[in-house]
């Protein structure tokens, strides 16, 4: 873990504030990078072939995507608090920090009350434990955190005071990768809580803990919010793990007192309590919404694509710095881009293709792509 050793190398000052700011910066950089790359490939460079795998056939407006991005970046400032504190405690316990005279009181409290109960440590090799233990630890983190995430998420739909915060995430009913953690501060803090609590309950490698969260709850979360189904990797109707389709249905059909696919990684929690999309009567009612079933039913043909193209958002405005000022209420630019965000008649041109090249490209594949 980079941050675990940044202090030993002298890259950062020995303070919690420096560690928090570094954690926040790395979070914004990593989440922003993966979200933007995914968005650019799937939305800005959308094509007919890609669109056939999109759960919702329509594309969200650029202003809504901007709101997702701003909420996600704002949220990282809150979700970085507990991870930074966990690293701070791990290094403190290992003797990696000194205490100034002004910190003697706080340092004494940490050493007498907090550090004896904290069991987190940095460095995979320093403990002498093998990779088998670390892999088992990773699986344990996934299982425990997934149940916690499902429970907290369910309560966010059931309890009024939690729904007041969580309802903002459901504004993004047709999510993009930028919606991965587009939550309010209380939700951000509660969802990052396991990063601090788990090392107090179990002896745990902080490196493994952070890697697991980064890979399975942030990177995988970008996929869940991508809006595209990847049936060649994992089918949407598989019985074990949630896919982007289940999370799309959570955004699209879930609401107050109507929890729908609130699990993050695994499906078993929702199956146990029945918090899955039932449609009219049974689980089978959702099948027509799968992109693969839309293709088999002839609903994702090139003529449908051209209909979508006529009202495709102009995502190019997102690369203009003035567009982002509209999010903070600069009405001059908000009104300007209201006028400029016109429909793109030829989506293939917006995606970097001429219409002629795109038609030639899909002619050989269109029948197989529509009916699988």
PyMOL commands that set and color helices and strands:
alter all, ss='L'
color gray80, all
select helices_A, chain A and resi 2-6+16-44+48-51+62-93+101-117+131-158+160-171+177-179+185-191+194-201+206-224+244-253+268-273+283-289+291-296+302-309+315-319+321-328+331-340+347-350+355-363+366-370
alter helices_A, ss='H'
color red, helices_A
select strands_A, chain A and resi 120-121+204-205
alter strands_A, ss='S'
color yellow, strands_A
deselect
rebuild
show_as cartoon
